[in-house]
Amino acid sequence: MKIEFVVPDMTCGHCVKTITTAVHEVAPGVPVSAVTETHRVIVDGVNDAAAIEAAIVAAGYTPQLMA
């Protein structure tokens, strides 16, 4: 399952690395795609959107789950 978030405050490569690391702490090894131009983060292969969202929030960002 793919889970997609908009993260408006993800603006640079450092942000991408921080978010990717946070996601991998709760879902090790899953593919994470992050594009700063569109502020999109896509996580593939997980079913627990709440856990991924919580990890991104804990890293200091404000994710919005895409419906």
Summary of the structure (lengths in Angstrom):
residues: 67
radius of gyration: 10.2
end to end distance: 13.1
largest distance: 26.8
contacts: 195
relative contact order: 0.32
helix: 36%
strand: 24%
